[in-house]
Amino acid sequence: MLKKKFLIYFIFIFFILNNVSFSIENKILAKIEKEIITSIDVENEAKYLLALNESLNNFSKKEIFEISKKSIIREKVKNIEIQKQFKNPNIPDDFIEQILKNVYQKVGIENLEKFKQYLNYNNIDYDYVKERVEIETLWNELIVAKFTSKIIINENEIRQQLIANTKKYSKSFLVSEIFFATSDSKQIENIYNDIEKTIKNEGFNKAILTYSSSSTASTVGNLGWIQEEALNENLKTIFFEMNEDEYTKPITVPGGFLVLKINKIKEEETNQNIEKKINEIIAVKKNDQLNQFSKMHYNKIKKDIKIYEF
């Protein structure tokens, strides 16, 4: 079954990638500090993103171009900060390969060798993918080192809530996000009105592309499945009043604001192992807080970096 899924996806992506060329002429599109971004850089980024994100296939060439351009700008900004914070950063190959395993298994590929073949067949340099993984790994390491001490999780409160609210089934929500930042409180409503107008006219995915400054924009804002126990009380109340395909008003988070859309809702049998459930919830809450700190730190450093787009 896995091989069949991989073969179908392999053929489909090959067709898409070979029809995604944007321009024969190589132009300078942006300059970030001393680094430049060209149209070929963006085309390579588009191939990379399409190969790993099946959901991007529904976008037009122009939209994929914009997603790819924003994505590569984010990576350049992150890398500049990494170079400032780490002297001769080095990540063991076996650690990188483990992360890559998570990447290629998501698209139905069984092992690293087949993943390299898949990339080569679609004219994607393996070293390019490896470098992207290294940048994200070092960025995450930076965020963990900088903000772990600021994470607030009340394990006892989680335990008491689980014991008090034991039930046979619990809900999970498949969520997408739009993250935006503004220092002008008067602009929040205006930005949200623009987002809402885009959602109504062109869909939530288009609004993500246009307005979201989060790294999740390159995966169409996907946050994955979130269990109800991992939600704070405010967000749980909001989600329980929503239906599938509905979205929230702006929610204040560190560094900016979130608009969340519930794509799907499912009910599953509750895990009766309290200790295991507690550890799962702690991991989700910790990851959520680190993601918010990551967005906040990115927006902060981006303000201090000279970015010119042409």
LUMSE-702690 format. One line per field, with one value per residue (C-alpha): residue in one letter; residue number from 1; x, y, z. Coordinates in Angstrom, 3 decimals. Layout:
residu	(A	...)
num	(NUM	...)
px	(X	...)
py	(Y	...)
pz	(Z	...)
//
This chain:
residu	(M	L	K	K	K	F	L	I	Y	F	I	F	I	F	F	I	L	N	N	V	S	F	S	I	E	N	K	I	L	A	K	I	E	K	E	I	I	T	S	I	D	V	E	N	E	A	K	Y	L	L	A	L	N	E	S	L	N	N	F	S	K	K	E	I	F	E	I	S	K	K	S	I	I	R	E	K	V	K	N	I	E	I	Q	K	Q	F	K	N	P	N	I	P	D	D	F	I	E	Q	I	L	K	N	V	Y	Q	K	V	G	I	E	N	L	E	K	F	K	Q	Y	L	N	Y	N	N	I	D	Y	D	Y	V	K	E	R	V	E	I	E	T	L	W	N	E	L	I	V	A	K	F	T	S	K	I	I	I	N	E	N	E	I	R	Q	Q	L	I	A	N	T	K	K	Y	S	K	S	F	L	V	S	E	I	F	F	A	T	S	D	S	K	Q	I	E	N	I	Y	N	D	I	E	K	T	I	K	N	E	G	F	N	K	A	I	L	T	Y	S	S	S	S	T	A	S	T	V	G	N	L	G	W	I	Q	E	E	A	L	N	E	N	L	K	T	I	F	F	E	M	N	E	D	E	Y	T	K	P	I	T	V	P	G	G	F	L	V	L	K	I	N	K	I	K	E	E	E	T	N	Q	N	I	E	K	K	I	N	E	I	I	A	V	K	K	N	D	Q	L	N	Q	F	S	K	M	H	Y	N	K	I	K	K	D	I	K	I	Y	E	F)
num	(1	2	3	4	5	6	7	8	9	10	11	12	13	14	15	16	17	18	19	20	21	22	23	24	25	26	27	28	29	30	31	32	33	34	35	36	37	38	39	40	41	42	43	44	45	46	47	48	49	50	51	52	53	54	55	56	57	58	59	60	61	62	63	64	65	66	67	68	69	70	71	72	73	74	75	76	77	78	79	80	81	82	83	84	85	86	87	88	89	90	91	92	93	94	95	96	97	98	99	100	101	102	103	104	105	106	107	108	109	110	111	112	113	114	115	116	117	118	119	120	121	122	123	124	125	126	127	128	129	130	131	132	133	134	135	136	137	138	139	140	141	142	143	144	145	146	147	148	149	150	151	152	153	154	155	156	157	158	159	160	161	162	163	164	165	166	167	168	169	170	171	172	173	174	175	176	177	178	179	180	181	182	183	184	185	186	187	188	189	190	191	192	193	194	195	196	197	198	199	200	201	202	203	204	205	206	207	208	209	210	211	212	213	214	215	216	217	218	219	220	221	222	223	224	225	226	227	228	229	230	231	232	233	234	235	236	237	238	239	240	241	242	243	244	245	246	247	248	249	250	251	252	253	254	255	256	257	258	259	260	261	262	263	264	265	266	267	268	269	270	271	272	273	274	275	276	277	278	279	280	281	282	283	284	285	286	287	288	289	290	291	292	293	294	295	296	297	298	299	300	301	302	303	304	305	306	307	308	309	310)
px	(0.000	2.853	4.666	1.474	0.849	4.449	4.285	1.081	2.443	5.802	4.190	1.794	4.519	6.770	3.997	3.429	7.114	7.761	4.982	5.959	8.727	8.176	10.731	13.690	15.425	17.205	16.330	17.244	14.007	15.207	18.257	18.581	21.636	24.409	22.486	20.416	17.415	16.937	14.059	15.968	16.252	12.485	11.888	14.106	12.220	8.926	10.078	11.164	7.873	5.715	7.615	6.898	3.491	0.791	-1.750	0.156	-0.840	-4.185	-2.512	-1.780	1.784	1.630	0.499	3.163	5.732	4.677	4.614	8.095	9.485	8.174	9.494	13.023	13.061	12.101	14.912	17.470	16.397	16.601	20.015	21.389	20.341	21.758	25.138	25.149	24.283	26.248	29.967	30.663	27.335	27.495	24.656	25.450	24.475	22.495	20.343	19.691	18.838	16.297	14.587	14.711	13.046	10.069	10.011	10.033	7.707	5.020	4.991	4.969	8.666	10.204	13.888	16.578	17.899	14.469	14.014	17.269	16.055	12.737	14.509	16.972	14.204	12.440	15.652	15.868	19.313	19.472	21.977	19.413	16.859	19.470	20.510	16.886	16.502	19.743	18.550	15.211	16.972	19.401	16.591	14.570	17.643	18.066	14.434	14.599	17.790	16.415	12.861	12.622	12.897	9.834	7.550	4.718	2.968	1.028	1.291	-0.830	-3.624	-3.517	-3.694	-6.660	-8.560	-8.039	-9.199	-12.215	-13.255	-12.685	-14.947	-15.055	-14.572	-12.740	-12.583	-9.654	-9.518	-7.637	-6.558	-5.009	-3.641	-3.102	-0.530	-0.015	1.801	1.214	2.493	-0.520	-3.555	-5.791	-4.755	-5.889	-9.515	-8.532	-6.198	-8.828	-11.443	-9.070	-8.426	-12.156	-12.863	-10.207	-11.576	-15.105	-14.025	-11.085	-10.917	-8.939	-5.880	-5.606	-5.796	-2.951	-0.840	-1.598	-1.450	0.271	3.877	4.277	6.531	3.373	2.294	4.451	2.355	-0.919	-1.068	-1.435	-1.126	-2.254	-4.636	-4.994	-6.599	-9.170	-7.157	-4.212	-6.293	-6.410	-9.861	-10.443	-9.609	-11.515	-14.643	-14.227	-13.624	-16.558	-18.880	-17.520	-18.273	-16.039	-14.880	-15.459	-12.728	-12.076	-11.676	-8.099	-6.649	-3.813	-0.616	3.023	4.294	1.039	-2.412	-3.882	-6.919	-7.649	-9.794	-11.237	-10.983	-12.241	-13.490	-13.300	-14.126	-11.857	-11.888	-10.056	-6.691	-7.279	-3.571	-3.498	0.301	0.712	-2.021	-0.385	2.947	1.229	-0.542	2.639	4.507	1.772	1.579	5.370	5.563	2.740	4.476	7.805	6.067	4.661	8.087	9.561	7.134	7.763	11.553	11.427	9.357	11.723	14.907	13.271	12.680	16.436	17.396	17.450	15.200	14.732	12.266	12.364)
py	(0.000	2.372	1.611	2.207	5.533	6.598	5.658	7.647	10.673	10.337	10.470	13.279	15.485	14.874	16.228	19.242	20.103	19.967	22.506	24.931	26.860	30.579	32.308	31.410	34.692	34.789	38.034	39.437	39.530	40.478	41.391	40.491	42.097	40.897	37.955	38.083	35.999	35.295	33.922	30.628	30.483	30.889	28.240	25.786	26.595	25.974	22.527	21.742	22.883	21.124	17.881	17.855	19.562	17.923	20.581	23.237	21.563	23.394	26.798	28.681	29.238	32.844	31.835	29.127	31.713	34.081	31.287	30.195	33.714	34.336	30.961	31.563	35.049	33.518	30.976	33.668	35.779	32.778	31.806	35.296	35.055	31.524	32.692	35.435	33.099	29.947	29.731	26.912	25.122	21.386	18.860	15.121	13.421	10.713	13.389	15.095	11.754	11.081	14.409	13.715	10.379	12.232	14.405	11.683	9.337	12.038	11.681	7.879	7.206	4.274	5.132	7.747	6.157	6.229	9.804	10.801	9.099	10.923	14.279	13.547	12.479	15.787	17.806	18.732	18.770	16.585	18.996	21.784	19.815	18.833	22.470	23.509	20.852	22.009	25.628	24.665	22.410	25.135	27.684	25.397	24.824	28.591	29.091	26.277	27.694	31.219	30.604	27.276	29.056	31.140	28.179	27.946	24.584	23.568	19.773	19.507	21.505	19.243	16.177	17.486	18.446	15.013	13.260	15.554	15.384	11.730	10.701	7.955	10.174	13.439	15.814	16.698	19.597	19.846	23.478	26.009	29.404	32.904	34.735	38.479	41.108	44.836	47.395	49.631	48.445	50.545	48.421	45.079	45.503	46.799	43.858	41.395	42.995	42.558	38.935	38.246	39.822	37.637	34.520	35.207	36.010	33.654	31.207	30.745	29.354	32.510	34.599	32.532	33.215	36.934	37.781	35.090	35.756	32.380	29.644	27.500	29.609	27.348	24.365	26.271	27.199	23.613	23.099	19.482	17.784	19.390	17.474	19.307	18.603	20.541	23.707	26.462	27.152	30.240	28.471	25.359	27.459	29.097	25.803	24.031	26.729	26.365	24.003	22.666	25.290	28.167	30.538	32.718	36.424	37.582	35.909	37.680	35.611	36.538	38.645	39.059	37.699	34.415	33.659	29.936	27.811	24.427	22.211	19.010	17.753	14.155	12.246	9.476	7.106	8.687	7.270	5.913	5.996	9.259	9.556	8.988	11.519	14.088	13.694	14.064	17.258	18.727	18.043	19.745	22.774	23.110	22.926	25.462	27.965	27.495	28.086	31.364	32.413	31.461	33.751	36.558	36.264	36.035	39.217	40.977	40.152	40.745	44.386	44.844	43.247	45.219	43.504	44.922	43.374	44.287)
pz	(0.000	0.909	-2.370	-4.387	-2.623	-3.247	-6.959	-7.512	-5.662	-7.465	-10.921	-9.938	-8.482	-11.492	-13.728	-11.470	-11.049	-14.743	-15.295	-12.561	-14.326	-13.822	-15.973	-18.190	-17.373	-14.031	-12.236	-8.836	-6.840	-3.362	-1.318	2.362	3.944	1.596	0.141	-3.025	-4.052	-7.752	-9.794	-10.091	-6.287	-6.047	-8.711	-6.806	-3.611	-5.396	-6.507	-2.955	-1.410	-4.000	-3.566	0.166	0.386	-1.703	-0.678	-2.653	-5.909	-5.793	-6.104	-9.325	-10.576	-9.421	-5.933	-5.674	-6.733	-3.930	-1.335	-2.415	-2.355	1.167	2.271	1.044	2.589	5.952	5.676	4.802	7.791	10.113	8.759	9.347	13.002	13.274	11.993	14.618	17.489	16.593	15.887	13.408	13.989	13.470	13.556	13.547	10.275	12.058	13.718	10.368	8.776	11.515	10.818	7.078	7.784	9.243	6.119	3.480	5.328	5.168	1.370	1.463	0.832	2.671	3.045	2.452	-0.733	-2.374	-1.160	-2.891	-6.074	-5.791	-5.451	-8.248	-10.627	-9.993	-10.366	-6.675	-5.079	-1.968	-0.383	-0.799	1.205	3.782	4.211	4.759	7.443	9.087	9.180	10.746	13.258	14.333	14.477	16.737	18.894	19.183	20.207	22.773	24.306	24.395	25.615	27.465	30.817	29.898	29.199	31.719	32.142	35.244	35.344	38.474	36.852	33.785	36.017	38.006	34.855	33.334	36.487	36.894	33.237	32.495	29.614	27.052	23.999	23.370	20.417	18.190	15.744	12.436	12.425	10.032	11.045	9.764	11.873	11.519	13.538	13.898	16.374	15.729	17.705	15.451	12.464	13.920	12.867	9.420	8.803	9.995	7.726	4.776	5.790	6.103	2.729	1.101	2.833	1.585	-1.969	-2.530	0.378	3.583	1.785	-0.304	2.883	4.371	1.300	1.383	5.077	7.166	8.181	9.897	8.510	8.329	5.335	3.135	4.295	3.853	7.546	8.697	12.474	12.369	14.804	18.237	21.104	23.219	26.389	24.948	24.439	27.018	28.479	26.338	23.077	24.107	24.674	21.263	19.435	21.065	19.712	16.165	13.302	10.559	8.006	10.446	11.646	14.676	15.134	15.921	19.027	20.834	21.142	21.880	18.988	17.118	16.361	15.143	13.024	13.342	11.062	12.028	8.954	10.548	13.912	15.082	18.238	19.473	22.384	25.307	26.334	29.836	30.737	32.715	32.911	29.187	28.451	30.741	28.940	25.560	26.638	28.154	24.900	22.838	25.150	25.226	21.445	21.091	23.375	21.588	18.244	19.554	20.844	17.471	15.623	18.089	17.799	14.015	13.728	16.116	14.194	10.818	11.772	12.221	8.906	5.675	3.143	-0.348	-2.783	-6.458)
//
